[in-house]
Amino acid sequence: MDKQTFWKLIDTARAEAAQDLVAERAAALLARLPEAEIAGAQQVLWDLLAESYRSPLWAAAYVINGGCSDDGFDYFRGWLLTQGQDAFEAALADPDSLALHPAVREAAREGLELADERALSIAWTAYETATGRELPADSFTISYPPLDPAWDFDFDDTEETATRLPRLSALFD
């Protein structure tokens, strides 16, 4: 399993399921693949989560969800994965661009939280469905990079947040 195959899986799941069921659909589709590919998907997923482990994105999640714990940031990035490669990469390049995302705009209007814990277990669920066993712990590694010290400020500091994420701050003001 490589990133492109993983993103195609997410695209197919997005095309076939309602937004709140993308992770479940992706797991069902993945369960049809050979055992080794399913296990490999977990490493791809963790690599993407590591790639998105960035302070500016965490600040954006904090603004969008009205706060964001460690677990909350994981679940937000799970939601972001279910939005597909283009949305994921755009958010990494410029987290403030999330202010243009339709689901983010809806969240601002409706007071919704954007999080998908189930997305973190797409491969776990698929593996168990396909084999009846738990995904072997040695089939993936988790390694997060250090957070950017330039973004080491209190995300409750609305003035600083508005300077760094002006569109999101205005949307959620």
Secondary structure as GFF3:
##gff-version 3
##sequence-region A 1 173
A	DSSP	alpha_helix	3	16	.	.	.	ID=ss1
A	DSSP	three_ten_helix	19	21	.	.	.	ID=ss2
A	DSSP	alpha_helix	22	30	.	.	.	ID=ss3
A	DSSP	alpha_helix	35	51	.	.	.	ID=ss4
A	DSSP	alpha_helix	55	65	.	.	.	ID=ss5
A	DSSP	alpha_helix	70	81	.	.	.	ID=ss6
A	DSSP	alpha_helix	85	93	.	.	.	ID=ss7
A	DSSP	three_ten_helix	95	100	.	.	.	ID=ss8
A	DSSP	alpha_helix	102	110	.	.	.	ID=ss9
A	DSSP	three_ten_helix	117	121	.	.	.	ID=ss10
A	DSSP	alpha_helix	122	131	.	.	.	ID=ss11
A	DSSP	three_ten_helix	137	139	.	.	.	ID=ss12
A	DSSP	three_ten_helix	149	151	.	.	.	ID=ss13
A	DSSP	alpha_helix	158	164	.	.	.	ID=ss14
A	DSSP	alpha_helix	166	171	.	.	.	ID=ss15
###
